């Protein structure tokens, strides 16, 4: 196992936002996300995004978004394109999204 420790300014590790989505319109969500990616090219502050689908609960997805730090996440959140994305996204969801804000402690990759 290779263990990667990512240190950032001030010794803080990083910031991760986990968004739980429930939707029967996932393809439309993905198309909306693709449009957001194009619109925010060069402006967004994300390091990575991972999307996972729940095998036991069809229509449930977790979006794991990594940022350098919480301030970068706030900058990304304040982009006009992000506001428009969020507004349109709610129309495609079966229930409101659930957000969890987390400090990144460690990433292990093998």
N, C-alpha and C positions, 0 to 999 in steps of 0.2 A: 504494500500500500504506500502510495506517495501522499504525503500530507503537505498541503499548501497553506501557509499562514500569510495572510495578506494584511500587512500593517498600513495604516493610513496616518495622516497628520494627527499628532496628539496621542498616538497609540491606540486610537479607536479602530476597530476592525472594519466595519462597513455597515450598511443599512439594507435591510430586505423588507419589502412589502409583499405580503401574501394576500391575494384577493380570491375569495371563493365566489364562483359564479354558478348559477343554476339557469340553464337555458336549453330549450329545444331547438334553438336557431344558431347553433354553433358556427356553421359555415358563414352565416351573415356576420357574426361576431368577428370571425377571422378576417373577412373582407374589410370590415370597419377598421380593424387593427392594421391591416396592410396599408390602408389609406392614411392612417395616423402616422405610420412609419415613414411614408413618403413625405408627408407634410412637415414632419419634425426632423428630417434629415439635417444633421449639423447643429441642431438646437437641443435635442433631447439629452438627458444626462444619465440614462440607464447604462449599466455595464452589461447586463444580460437579462433575458427573460426566458423562463421555462414554463411551459403549460403542460399540465398533467390531467388526464381524464380518470375519473373514479370508476373502476370496473364494477363495483358493487352497487353503485348508484348512478345509472345512466343520466346524463344531462348535468352532472356535477363536475366542475373543473376548478383546479387551483392554478392561479397564475402567480409565479414566484419571480419578482422583479428585484434585481440587485442594483444598488447605487453605491457610489463611493462613500457617501455619508448622508445623514439626514438632511443637511442643507441642500445637497444636490437633488434629493427627492422633492424638496419643497420647490426648487426652481422648475423641475419637470412638471410638477403639479400646477404651477402658475402659468404654464404655456397656454396661450389661447386655444391651440389645437387640442390640448389635453382636455380643456373644459368642454369643447364641442364633442370630443370623443366620448366623454363621460355621459353627456346628455343623451347622445344617440344610443349609447350602450344600454342605458336603463330601459329603453324601448324594446330591446332584444332579449331582456332577461325575464325569467319566470318569477323571480323574487329579487329584492334588493341585494346588491353585492355585500359581502362581509369583508372588512379590511383588518389585517393584523400587521402591526409595525414592529419589526424585530431588529435587534442588533446582530450582525453576523459575527459569529464566534470562530467558526472553523469550517473549512471546506476540505473534504477528503476525496481524492480521485485516485482510482487505481488504473 
